[in-house]
Amino acid sequence: MLDAAQAGDYAYPAINITSLSTLTGAMKAFADAKSDGIIQVSTGGGEFASGVSVKDMALGAIVLAEAAHRLAERFNVLIALHTDHCQPGKVEKFLKPLIAETAKRRAEGKGNLFNSHMLDASELPLAENMKLSKELLVECAKNEIILEVEAGVVGGEEDGVDHGDQPNEKLYTSPEDMVEVYESLNGIGRFMFAATFGNVHGSYKPGAVKLKPTILSDGQAAVIAKYGKEAEFDLVFHGGSGTPLEEIRETLGYGVVKMNIDTDTQYAYTRPIAEHMFKNYDGVLKVDGEIGDKKIYDPRGYLKKAEQGLCERLKQACDDLRSTGKTIYGKV
C-alpha cells in the first residue's frame, strides 16, 4: 500500500476508531470509495473500547482489531490496522503487549494483528527519541510490522495529551533532524515518519494554524541529496482535520502517504446524533410523565445515522487525498 501511494502521488486517510459503529462506518467508506485505507486505535480509544470497568488500552485495541479482521472479509479493499500516538510512558502497557499479540498470532500461522504501530517519543530529546525508536523498530521488524515515528511536536490536544504550550520551533522539524532520523533507523526495518510542519490536533478557524508544507520538501531533499532517491521517507501528516484542500494536496508531492483524520470524523459522527435528539426531544425523553417513544430512543436508530455521517466525511477525505478508485485489492 505504501509503495503504491508513493508511486501514485496519493495518500491514505487514517481514521481513529473507538467502537464497532465507527469501525463499520470507516470500512463502508473505504469500500464505497474503492479506496484502500488505514484504521487506527489510540491509547484512549483502546481504553474506551474495553469498557468503563476494565479500562485496558491494549485489550480494547485487540478487541477492535480482531473485529476488524472478521469484518474486513466482507469488503473488497485493503484495510491496514495501525495504532496512533503512544508516548514513551505507555509503551510497556500498550505497544509491547500488541507486538507480543502479533508474534503469538504469527506463531500460530495467522497474519499480523496490527500492520503498523506509532511511537510518539517527540517529548524526548531527539537522541533519546531515536534510541527508543530503534529498540522498538527491531522488535517490529521481527514481526513484519511497520513503525511510525515522530520528530517535532504536533500542537493542540489529543487523548488527554496537550502540546498547546510548545515553543514555536518545536512545531517544525528541521532538515537536520530529518537526516538524523534516517541515519538512526535506516536498515533496521520499514518505518513511516511523522515530521511536523506546524500541524495541530483539533479543528480551528481558517488562518489560525500556520502550516509550512515546504518543510517536508526541504527535509526530503536533504536526505535524498546525501543518500539517494531510495532514502525518500514515507511521510505522515498529523492534524489533517480542517486543513485547506490546497495544503493537503501540496503535501502529496512531498512524500506524504498517510494523513490522520480524527476531529472531522468525530464531528461527522456526532452531528446526526445531535440532530436526532433535537428533532425528537419528546421521543427520546419521558417528558411530563409521558413514556417517550422506544423506536426513537433505541440507540440503533441514531447510531446508524452517525455511522453514515462518518462514512460520508471519510469518503471526502479519500477524494481529498486522491485515493478514491485506486484500491490495489486483488493485485497483490
C-alpha positions as CSV (number, residue, x, y, z in Angstrom):
1,M,0.0,0.0,0.0
2,L,2.8,2.5,0.9
3,D,4.7,1.7,-2.3
4,A,1.5,2.2,-4.4
5,A,0.8,5.5,-2.7
6,Q,4.3,6.8,-3.3
7,A,4.3,5.8,-6.9
8,G,0.8,7.3,-7.5
9,D,1.2,10.5,-5.5
10,Y,-1.7,9.9,-3.3
11,A,-2.2,9.1,0.4
12,Y,-4.5,7.1,2.7
13,P,-6.8,8.6,5.2
14,A,-6.1,7.1,8.6
15,I,-9.2,7.3,10.8
16,N,-9.3,6.7,14.6
17,I,-12.0,4.3,15.7
18,T,-13.4,3.6,19.2
19,S,-16.2,1.2,18.6
20,L,-17.8,-1.3,16.3
21,S,-20.0,1.5,14.9
22,T,-17.1,3.7,14.0
23,L,-15.2,0.7,12.6
24,T,-18.0,-0.3,10.3
25,G,-18.6,3.3,9.2
26,A,-15.0,3.5,8.2
27,M,-14.9,0.2,6.3
28,K,-18.1,1.2,4.4
29,A,-16.5,4.5,3.4
30,F,-13.3,2.8,2.0
31,A,-15.4,0.2,0.2
32,D,-17.8,2.9,-1.3
33,A,-14.8,4.9,-2.4
34,K,-13.0,1.9,-3.8
35,S,-10.0,3.1,-1.8
36,D,-7.7,1.2,0.5
37,G,-7.3,2.8,3.9
38,I,-5.9,2.8,7.4
39,I,-7.9,2.3,10.5
40,Q,-6.2,3.1,13.8
41,V,-6.7,2.8,17.5
42,S,-5.2,5.3,20.0
43,T,-4.4,4.5,23.6
44,G,-7.5,6.4,24.7
45,G,-9.6,4.7,22.0
46,G,-8.4,1.3,23.2
47,E,-9.2,2.1,26.8
48,F,-12.7,3.3,25.9
49,A,-13.4,0.2,23.8
50,S,-12.5,-2.1,26.7
51,G,-15.3,-0.5,28.8
52,V,-15.6,1.8,31.8
53,S,-15.0,-1.0,34.3
54,V,-11.9,-2.6,32.5
55,K,-10.1,0.4,31.1
56,D,-7.3,-1.7,29.5
57,M,-6.0,0.1,26.4
58,A,-4.2,-2.9,24.9
59,L,-7.2,-5.2,25.4
60,G,-9.6,-2.7,23.9
61,A,-7.3,-2.4,20.9
62,I,-7.0,-6.1,20.5
63,V,-10.8,-6.5,20.6
64,L,-11.3,-3.8,17.9
65,A,-8.5,-5.3,15.7
66,E,-10.0,-8.8,16.0
67,A,-13.4,-7.5,14.9
68,A,-11.8,-5.6,12.0
69,H,-10.2,-8.8,10.8
70,R,-13.5,-10.6,10.7
71,L,-15.5,-7.7,9.2
72,A,-12.8,-6.9,6.5
73,E,-13.6,-10.2,4.9
74,R,-16.8,-8.7,3.6
75,F,-15.1,-5.7,1.8
76,N,-13.1,-5.7,-1.4
77,V,-10.5,-3.2,-0.4
78,L,-7.3,-3.4,1.7
79,I,-7.5,-2.2,5.3
80,A,-4.3,-1.6,7.2
81,L,-4.6,-1.7,11.0
82,H,-2.5,0.8,12.9
83,T,-2.1,2.3,16.4
84,D,-1.9,6.0,16.9
85,H,0.2,8.1,19.3
86,C,1.8,6.1,22.0
87,Q,4.0,8.1,24.3
88,P,7.1,6.5,26.0
89,G,5.4,6.1,29.3
90,K,2.7,3.9,27.7
91,V,5.0,1.6,25.6
92,E,5.0,-1.2,28.3
93,K,1.2,-1.4,28.6
94,F,0.2,-0.6,25.1
95,L,2.7,-1.2,22.3
96,K,4.6,-4.1,23.7
97,P,1.5,-6.2,24.5
98,L,0.2,-5.6,21.0
99,I,3.5,-6.6,19.4
100,A,3.5,-9.7,21.5
101,E,0.0,-10.5,20.4
102,T,1.0,-10.3,16.7
103,A,4.0,-12.5,17.5
104,K,1.7,-15.0,19.1
105,R,-0.6,-15.0,16.0
106,R,2.3,-15.5,13.7
107,A,3.5,-18.5,15.7
108,E,0.0,-20.0,15.2
109,G,0.3,-19.4,11.4
110,K,-2.1,-16.4,11.4
111,G,-1.5,-12.9,10.0
112,N,-0.5,-9.9,12.0
113,L,-3.0,-8.4,14.4
114,F,-1.7,-4.9,13.5
115,N,0.2,-3.9,10.4
116,S,1.9,-0.9,12.0
117,H,2.3,1.0,15.3
118,M,3.2,4.5,16.2
119,L,5.7,5.5,18.8
120,D,5.3,9.2,19.6
121,A,8.5,9.9,21.5
122,S,8.6,13.6,20.4
123,E,8.6,14.7,24.1
124,L,12.1,13.4,24.4
125,P,15.3,14.9,23.0
126,L,15.9,13.6,19.5
127,A,18.8,11.3,20.5
128,E,16.7,9.6,23.2
129,N,13.7,9.5,20.8
130,M,15.8,7.7,18.2
131,K,17.3,5.3,20.8
132,L,13.8,4.1,21.9
133,S,12.6,4.1,18.2
134,K,15.5,1.8,17.2
135,E,14.7,-0.6,20.0
136,L,11.0,-0.8,19.0
137,L,11.8,-1.0,15.3
138,V,14.0,-4.0,15.9
139,E,11.0,-5.8,17.6
140,C,8.6,-4.6,14.9
141,A,10.8,-5.8,12.1
142,K,11.0,-9.3,13.5
143,N,7.2,-9.5,13.0
144,E,6.9,-7.5,9.7
145,I,5.3,-4.6,11.5
146,I,5.9,-1.1,10.2
147,L,6.8,1.5,12.9
148,E,5.7,5.1,12.7
149,V,7.9,7.6,14.5
150,E,7.7,11.3,15.1
151,A,10.3,14.1,15.5
152,G,9.0,17.5,16.3
153,V,5.7,18.1,18.1
154,V,2.1,18.2,16.8
155,G,0.4,21.0,18.6
156,G,-3.0,21.0,20.3
157,E,-4.6,18.3,22.4
158,E,-5.5,14.7,21.7
159,D,-6.4,11.8,24.0
160,G,-5.6,13.9,27.1
161,V,-2.1,14.8,25.8
162,D,-1.8,18.6,25.4
163,H,1.1,20.1,23.4
164,G,-0.5,23.6,23.3
165,D,2.3,25.2,25.2
166,Q,5.2,24.1,23.0
167,P,7.7,26.6,21.7
168,N,7.1,27.5,18.1
169,E,10.3,25.9,16.8
170,K,9.2,22.5,18.2
171,L,6.3,22.5,15.7
172,Y,8.6,22.4,12.7
173,T,11.0,19.5,12.0
174,S,14.4,20.7,10.6
175,P,16.1,19.1,7.7
176,E,19.0,18.2,10.0
177,D,16.6,16.3,12.3
178,M,15.1,14.5,9.3
179,V,18.6,13.4,8.2
180,E,19.3,12.2,11.8
181,V,16.1,10.2,11.8
182,Y,17.0,8.5,8.5
183,E,20.6,7.7,9.7
184,S,19.2,6.3,13.0
185,L,16.6,4.0,11.6
186,N,17.7,3.1,8.0
187,G,18.4,-0.6,7.5
188,I,16.5,-1.8,10.6
189,G,13.0,-2.2,9.2
190,R,10.3,-0.3,7.3
191,F,9.2,2.8,9.0
192,M,7.0,5.9,8.5
193,F,7.9,9.3,9.7
194,A,5.6,12.0,11.1
195,A,7.7,15.1,10.5
196,T,6.0,18.2,11.8
197,F,5.4,21.4,9.8
198,G,3.1,23.4,12.1
199,N,0.5,20.6,12.5
200,V,-2.1,21.0,15.2
201,H,-4.6,18.4,16.5
202,G,-8.2,19.6,16.6
203,S,-10.2,22.0,14.4
204,Y,-9.6,25.7,14.0
205,K,-11.0,28.6,12.0
206,P,-9.3,29.4,8.7
207,G,-5.9,31.1,9.2
208,A,-5.5,30.0,12.9
209,V,-3.0,27.2,12.0
210,K,0.2,28.2,10.1
211,L,1.3,25.1,8.1
212,K,4.6,25.2,6.2
213,P,4.4,22.1,3.9
214,T,7.7,23.1,2.2
215,I,9.4,21.9,5.4
216,L,8.7,18.3,4.2
217,S,10.1,19.1,0.8
218,D,13.3,20.6,2.3
219,G,13.8,17.6,4.6
220,Q,13.3,15.1,1.8
221,A,15.7,17.0,-0.4
222,A,18.4,17.0,2.4
223,V,18.1,13.2,2.9
224,I,18.0,12.4,-0.8
225,A,20.9,14.6,-1.6
226,K,23.0,12.7,1.0
227,Y,21.7,9.2,0.5
228,G,19.9,9.0,-2.9
229,K,16.4,8.7,-4.1
230,E,15.9,5.3,-2.3
231,A,16.2,7.3,1.0
232,E,12.8,9.1,0.4
233,F,10.6,9.0,3.5
234,D,7.1,7.6,3.8
235,L,5.7,10.7,5.5
236,V,2.7,11.1,7.7
237,F,0.5,14.2,8.0
238,H,-0.9,14.6,11.5
239,G,-3.6,17.1,12.4
240,G,-5.3,16.8,9.0
241,S,-8.8,17.7,10.1
242,G,-9.8,21.2,9.0
243,T,-6.8,21.6,6.6
244,P,-7.5,23.5,3.4
245,L,-7.5,21.2,0.3
246,E,-4.7,23.0,-1.4
247,E,-2.4,22.4,1.5
248,I,-3.4,18.7,1.7
249,R,-2.7,18.3,-2.0
250,E,0.6,20.1,-1.7
251,T,2.0,17.6,0.8
252,L,1.2,14.6,-1.6
253,G,4.0,15.8,-3.8
254,Y,6.5,15.8,-0.9
255,G,6.0,12.1,0.0
256,V,3.0,12.1,2.4
257,V,1.3,8.7,2.2
258,K,-0.9,8.8,5.3
259,M,-3.0,11.6,6.7
260,N,-4.6,11.3,10.1
261,I,-8.2,12.4,10.3
262,D,-10.0,12.3,13.7
263,T,-11.6,15.6,14.7
264,D,-13.6,16.0,11.5
265,T,-14.9,12.4,11.6
266,Q,-15.7,12.7,15.3
267,Y,-17.9,15.7,14.4
268,A,-19.4,14.0,11.4
269,Y,-20.4,11.1,13.7
270,T,-21.9,13.2,16.4
271,R,-23.7,15.8,14.3
272,P,-26.5,13.4,13.1
273,I,-27.0,12.2,16.8
274,A,-27.4,15.8,17.9
275,E,-30.0,16.5,15.1
276,H,-31.9,13.3,16.1
277,M,-32.1,14.4,19.7
278,F,-33.2,18.0,18.9
279,K,-35.8,16.9,16.4
280,N,-37.2,14.1,18.6
281,Y,-36.9,15.6,22.1
282,D,-40.2,14.3,23.3
283,G,-39.5,10.9,21.9
284,V,-36.0,10.3,23.4
285,L,-37.1,11.7,26.8
286,K,-40.0,10.9,29.0
287,V,-41.4,14.4,29.3
288,D,-44.1,15.4,31.7
289,G,-44.9,11.9,32.8
290,E,-45.2,10.6,29.2
291,I,-43.5,7.3,28.1
292,G,-41.4,8.6,25.2
293,D,-41.0,6.5,22.0
294,K,-38.9,3.4,22.1
295,K,-38.3,3.5,18.4
296,I,-36.8,6.9,18.8
297,Y,-34.6,6.3,21.8
298,D,-33.3,2.9,20.6
299,P,-29.6,3.7,20.1
300,R,-29.6,1.7,16.9
301,G,-31.7,4.4,15.2
302,Y,-29.4,7.3,15.8
303,L,-26.1,5.3,15.7
304,K,-27.0,4.2,12.1
305,K,-27.2,7.9,11.2
306,A,-23.9,8.6,13.0
307,E,-22.2,5.8,11.1
308,Q,-23.4,7.1,7.8
309,G,-22.3,10.6,8.7
310,L,-18.8,9.4,9.5
311,C,-18.8,7.4,6.3
312,E,-19.6,10.4,4.1
313,R,-16.9,12.6,5.7
314,L,-14.3,9.8,5.3
315,K,-15.2,9.4,1.6
316,Q,-14.5,13.1,1.2
317,A,-11.1,12.5,2.7
318,C,-10.4,9.8,0.2
319,D,-11.2,12.3,-2.6
320,D,-9.0,15.0,-1.0
321,L,-6.1,12.6,-0.8
322,R,-6.7,11.2,-4.3
323,S,-7.0,7.6,-3.1
324,T,-10.6,7.2,-4.4
325,G,-10.8,4.4,-7.0
326,K,-7.2,3.3,-6.5
327,T,-7.5,0.1,-4.4
328,I,-4.9,-2.5,-5.2
329,Y,-7.0,-5.2,-3.7
330,G,-6.6,-8.3,-5.9
331,K,-3.4,-7.0,-7.5
332,V,-1.0,-8.1,-4.7
